[in-house]
Amino acid sequence: MKIIIAGTAFPMRGGIAQYNSLMYKYFSEADDVKVYSFKRQYPEFLFPGKTQFEQGEPAVKIPDDKNVISIDSINPFNWLSAGKKIASENPDLLIFKYWIPYFGPCFAVISYIVKKFSGTDTKVLYICDNVIPHEKRFGDKFFTKLAFSQGDYFVVMSKTVEDDLKLFSKGKPYKLIPHPVYNIFGDKVEKTEAKDFIKKEYDIDLQNEKVILFFGYIRKYKGLNYLIDAMPEILKKVKLKLLVVGEYYGDEEKYREQIRTLGLEEDIKVVSDFVPDSNVKYFFSASDVVVLPYSDATQSGIIQIAYHYDKPVIATDVGGLAEVVRNNETGLIIEPKNPGAIAKAIIEFYENGLEEKFTINAKEEKKKYSWEMFVESVKELINKK
């Protein structure tokens, strides 16, 4: 089967680029796969981070001859030319990763052109991180309907997104396939080694410390403010460090002021940069538990990184997080927007000695989320008559 993946890939950075690279890797084991990636993903004034581009080599490298850097998200003339280039490949399947409606017009036009000019009966598959975005804007519904009008198949990764899809897909075939593990950042290392690396590279001393980890882009819906508010109560019972690793996508000073006001400068250590792929393993390996205090979610790739490193997860009961974190088995599920609930769960985790039990269970649980199973499930969907 000839497959084209259209969307974010190296030299763009981030979770979507990593996901598409992994799709390329695992679909390529049996199929002819090529990626058409962005040369411009967002205009600079719309991008909330420091840079859209990877600073080093990606963990999974798509060969240069298989990564066509060609799509401009804001140029409609480019959508036409990119669509014709993809159509000339005569793909059997065109895959888009869909996470915000901003890309709806671009993806819709490319899909339409490919279907019109391809010499094969090209089918379009949308893999939906979100259908309704976390941060809503005018035009979201229209752009999503426009994109999905060209879709033939859909993959969702949580029941929340499944419910949202039904508002837009008009009965088209879909399948719920959980987010696979992110297994691209290297193997787990011993906690001592990980903490030594963090001390050397980031001047953060975690030796002889209990460590909870918040990892990923810092956006309002990620709920870091609730975790910070929970820290004074936690520290009354458990001496630990909160390690916050991620780039601010919003008002950085607001969080820093919150930490100062609560007198937590020594208890919360922040690495406010995008972490190179090669360093990710050290932060997860150094931690005892990963905390997701989200106020809104669909699913999370962070959980799948945690599971790769056999780490327990404490997460709020929003979106599909509770579908993946098994309460009292691989972690704890708590009420959202509630610092008291966060504090209670973290104290319980340490006082009841739950790390060993949850770690063993997470190691077993991650077997359900392999990329091989993902590819097999997608093919079952598109081959279903």
N, C-alpha and C positions, 0 to 999 in steps of 0.2 A: 504494500500500500504506500502511496506517495502522500506524505503529510507535510503541510506548511504550518508552522507556529508563527503567528503574527503578534508582536508586542514587545514588551520590555526585555532586553537582554544586554549582555556586555557590549559596549563599555558603560551602559547605564548600571546603576547599583541598586541594591535593596532586595527585599523578599520576593517581589514579583519576578525580577530578573533571575534570581536564584531558582525559583520554582520553574520558570520556563527552561532554564538550563538543565534542570533535572528531568523535565519532560523530554527534552531533546535526547538526553543520555539514555533513558529507559525505553522510549519508543524506537530509538535507533537500533536497539538490539535485534529487532525483527523487521523494521520498516525503513524506507527511504525518507529521511526527515531533513528539512531545511528550516531555518529561522529567518524571518524578515523582521528586523528590529528597528527601533526608533533611532533616527539621527537627531530628532528633537522631540522630547517627550512632553515637556511643558515649556511655555514661555517663562523666562527667568522670574518675572514679577509675580507669577502664580505659584512658584515653588517655595515652600516654607523653610526648607533646609539650607545647608551650606553649599552643597554641590549635588548635581544629579549623577555625577560620574564616579565610577569605581576608582579608588586611589591606588590599588595594586592589581595583582592578577586574581581573577575569579577562582573560586574553589573548584568549579566545573567549567572547563574551557570548551566552548563550541568552536570547532575548527573554522578558520577564517573563510574557507570556501563554502561553509554551510551557514554562515552568519552574514546576511545581506543587510547592511546598515542603510536603511532607505526611507523609512516612514517619518513624515513630519506631521505631528498631530494637529497643527493649526493651519495647514495649507491645503485647501480643497483640491487644487490642481495636482498636488502631490498624491492625494488619495487616488485620483484617477490613474496616474502613471504607476503608482505602486500596485494598484489592483490589476492593471494590465500585465505588469511584470510577473506577479504571482499567477495570474491566469495562464501565462505562457509556460509555466511549469506543469500545467495540467494536473493539479493535485486532486487526490480522491477526498481528502479531508483538510479543511482549514480550521485551525484552532485559535481562539482568542481567550485570554484570561481577562475577565471582566470584574473591575472592582469599583470604578466610579463612573457616573454618567458622562463626565467630560469627554470620554473617548467614544461615546455613542455615535455621533455623526461620522467620525473617521472610520470606525469599524463597519458601520452600515454601508458606507459608500464602497469601501474596499470589498466587502462581501458581495455586494450587488454586481460590481464590475467583474469579479472573479467568476461568479455564477454565469454571467452573460457571455463572457469571452473564453472561458476555459473549454478545452476540447473534451473534458470529462464531465461527468455529472457530479461536480464538487458539492460536498455537504459541509455545512458550517456548524461547528461545535463551540458553544460558550461554556467555559469553566468559570463559575460565578463565585467569587469571594463574597461579594455583596450584590444584591439587586437594588435595595434601598440603602443609600450610603449612610455612614455614621454622622457625617456633617452635611446637612441637607442644604441645597441651593435651588434657586429658581430654575425651572427647566429640566430638573432631574427626571421626572416621569416621562416627559416627551422624548428626551434623548435615549432613555432606556428602551422605550417602546420602539423607537426608530432602529436601534441596534438589533433588538431581539426579533424584529420583523423579518430579518434575513437569516435568523438561526434555524437550524434543523434539529439540533440536539442540544441538551443542556445538562451540565453536571453541577450539582450543589453539594456543599460540604457540611451542611447542618440543617436541622429541621426548620430553624428560623428562616434560613434562606429559601428552603423549599416552599414554605408558606408564602413568602414574598414573590417567588417565581410564578406561582399560580395566578397572580394578579396581572402578569405580563405575557406569559408564554402561550396562552390560548390552546392549551391541551397538547402541546408538542412534546415529544418523548424526552424524558429526563431521568436522571438517576442520582440518588444521594450516595456519594462516595466520600468518606471522611478524608480530611487533609492528611497526606502521607507525611512520614517523618522527614525532617531536614537532616540528612546524614552526610552533609558535605563539608563539615567544619573540622573533621579529624576526630580521632578517638579520644575517649575520656582519659584524663591523667589523674594521678593521685592528688588529693587535696593539697598536700604539702608542696608538691611541685607547682601546682597551679597558683598557690598563694605566693610562692617565691617569684614566679614570673610577674605577677601583678605588682609586687613590691618593686621589682627591678624596672619594669616598663612604665608603671603609672604612679610610682611612689605612694602606694596605698598598702599599709601594713595590716594584713588580715590574719597573720599567724596567731594561733591560740585563740581565735575568735569564732564564735558562731556567726554564720553569714546567710542572710536572706537576699535574694536577687530579684530586682525589677529590671527587665531587659527589653529594649526596643524603642522605637520612636516615642518621644514624650508628647502626646497629644491630649487634649482635654478629656476625651472619652476613655482614655486609658486609666484615669482615676488615681494617678500618683498622689494627688493632694490628700486623698482619703488615707492612703498608706502612711504618708508623712504625719497626718494628724493622729494616727494610731500609735506612733512610736513612743510617746511618753508613757502610755499605759503599758506597752510591751516591756519597756526598759525597767519598769518597777518590778517585774517578775523574772525577766530573762536578759542577761547581758549579751548583746549581739551587735552586729553591724548590718545596716541596710546598704547594699551596693546597688546603685542606680547607674545603669549603663545604657546610654542612648542619646541621640541628638534631639534637642528641643525643636519641636514644630509648633511654636507658639511663644508665649511670654516667659522667657527663661527667668527673668528677675522675680516674677511672681512666686516661683517655687523656691528660689534662693532666699527670698524674704521670709517665706513660710518656715524654712529651716532655721534661719537666724532667730526669728521671733520665738520659736519653741526651744531654742538653745541646743540644737541637734547637730551642730557643725562637726563634732567629733564622732557622732554616731551614724551619720549618713554620708557616705562617700560617693561622689558623682563623677562619672566619666562621660562628659557631655559631647562626645564625638561619635561619628559613625565608626564602628569597630571593624578593622580589616578581618576578612574571613579567617585568616590564620590565627587570630587571637580569641575568637569566640569560645573555643573549647576551654580556655583557662577560666573564664568567668563562670561558666556553668559548672566546671569541675570543682571550683573553689567553694561553691554554694552548698547549703544543706537543703534548701527548698526554693522554688521559684514562685513568686507571688504576682498574680494578675488581678489587681483591684478594679477592673474595668467597670464603668458605669453603663457601657453599651458595647455590644460585640455581636459578631456572627459566628466566627470560629477564630482560631489563633494559631499561626505558625510557631509562636513562641512555645506553646505547649509541646509541639512536635519536635522542637529543638531540645526541650527539657527531657522528653521521653528518650530521645536518642542517647542522652547522657544519664539515663536511669534516674532522673531527678523527680522527686515529688512536686506537686503543684497545689498551691492554695489559690483558688479562683472564685470569682463572684458568679452568682447564678443568673447570667445574662446570655442571650443568644444560645449558641451551641456549646458553650464551654462545659456545661454539666453533662453533655453527651460524651465527652472525651475524658474528663477527669472523673474517675469513679470515687464518689464520696466515701471516705473512710477506708479506701482501698489503695488508690494511687495518689490521693491527696484529700483536700477538704474543700467543700463547696459552701460558700457563705453568701449572706445577703449583700447586695450592692449598696454603694453610697453610705456605708456604715462603718466608721472607724472602730467603733466598739466591737463589731463582729470580726473585723480583721485582727484586732488585738487578741481577742479571745481565741481565734483559730491558731495564731502563731504561738501563743503561750501554750495552748493544748498540744501543739505539735512537739514542742520541746519538753514540756513537763511529763507527757505520757510516752516519750521516747519513740515517736512514730516514724522516725527517719528510716530505720532499717526495714521495717515492714513495708512501707510505701515504696522504698527503692526496689525491693524484690518484686513487688507487684508491677511497678512501672516497667521494669526490665521485661516482664512477660507481656504486658499490655501492648508494648510498641510493636510486637509481632503482627498485630492486626492492621498496621498502617504502613505496610511495605509499598514501595513504588511498583514492584512487580504485580501486586494485587490491584493497584490503581490502574495500570495499563490494561490488565485483563478485564477489569470492570468497564472501562471506556469502550473497549472493543465489543464487549457483550451488548452495550447500549447501541452502538452504531450499526451493529449487525442484526439487531432485533427487527424482525419484520412486523 
